[in-house]
């Protein structure tokens, strides 16, 4: 697999290889004794075999239990404050 990665890196660095036709690139890869998966991927344009060579596993969508959540605050009913008022007799009268 490391050879496949090295070949892909070389193709990416060399503009003449990057823009080569699939036929030209397939021929070069066969001469370089590239893996069958890489050669087939270039020839067919289907990267699924190349993904298999790299051991690609499908990503599973994350489960909602793995994401942080917020508990809704319970609304507590607060008792109204018993403020002293003029009719309550708590304040001295202003006579």
C-alpha positions in Angstrom: 0.0 0.0 0.0 2.9 2.4 0.7 3.9 2.0 -2.9 0.4 3.0 -4.0 0.6 6.1 -1.9 4.0 6.9 -3.2 2.8 6.6 -6.8 -0.3 8.7 -6.1 2.0 11.3 -4.6 4.2 11.3 -7.6 1.3 11.6 -10.0 0.0 14.6 -8.0 3.4 16.3 -8.1 4.1 15.8 -11.8 1.9 17.9 -14.0 2.6 15.7 -17.0 1.3 12.7 -15.1 -1.6 14.6 -13.4 -3.0 15.6 -16.8 -2.1 12.4 -18.7 -4.9 10.4 -20.4 -6.1 7.3 -18.5 -4.5 5.1 -21.2 -1.1 6.8 -20.8 -1.2 6.7 -17.1 -2.3 3.0 -17.0 0.6 2.1 -19.2 3.0 4.0 -16.9 1.6 2.3 -13.8 1.9 -1.1 -15.4 5.6 -0.4 -16.1 6.1 0.8 -12.5 4.4 -2.4 -11.3 1.7 -0.5 -9.5 -0.9 -2.5 -7.6 -3.7 -4.0 -9.6 -6.2 -1.9 -7.7 -4.5 1.4 -8.6 -4.1 0.4 -12.2 -7.7 -0.7 -12.5 -8.9 2.5 -10.8 -7.0 4.6 -13.3 -8.1 2.6 -16.3 -11.8 2.5 -15.3 -12.2 5.7 -13.4 -13.7 3.7 -10.5 -11.9 4.2 -7.2 -13.9 1.6 -5.3 -11.2 -1.0 -5.6 -8.5 1.5 -4.5 -10.6 2.3 -1.5 -10.8 -1.4 -0.7 -7.0 -1.6 -0.9 -6.7 1.3 1.6 -9.1 -0.5 3.9 -11.8 2.1 3.6 -14.7 1.6 5.9 -18.0 3.4 5.5 -18.5 6.1 8.0 -21.5 5.6 10.2 -23.5 8.7 11.0 -23.0 9.9 14.5 -25.5 8.9 17.1 -27.4 11.6 18.8 -26.4 10.3 22.2 -22.8 11.2 21.4 -23.4 14.8 20.9 -23.6 17.3 23.8 -27.1 18.1 24.7 -28.7 20.6 27.0 -31.4 19.7 29.5 -34.2 22.2 29.5 -34.3 24.1 32.7 -37.4 23.3 34.6 -39.4 26.5 35.1 -39.7 26.9 38.8 -42.6 29.0 39.8 -41.4 31.5 42.3 -43.6 32.7 45.0 -44.3 36.4 44.7 -42.2 38.4 47.0 -44.1 39.8 49.9 -43.0 43.4 49.8 -44.2 45.7 52.4 -46.7 48.2 51.1 -48.5 51.2 52.3 -51.6 49.2 53.2 -49.7 46.4 55.0 -48.8 48.5 58.0 -45.1 47.6 57.7 -44.0 51.0 56.9 -44.3 54.0 59.2 -47.1 56.2 58.0 -46.4 59.6 56.7 -48.8 61.8 58.6 
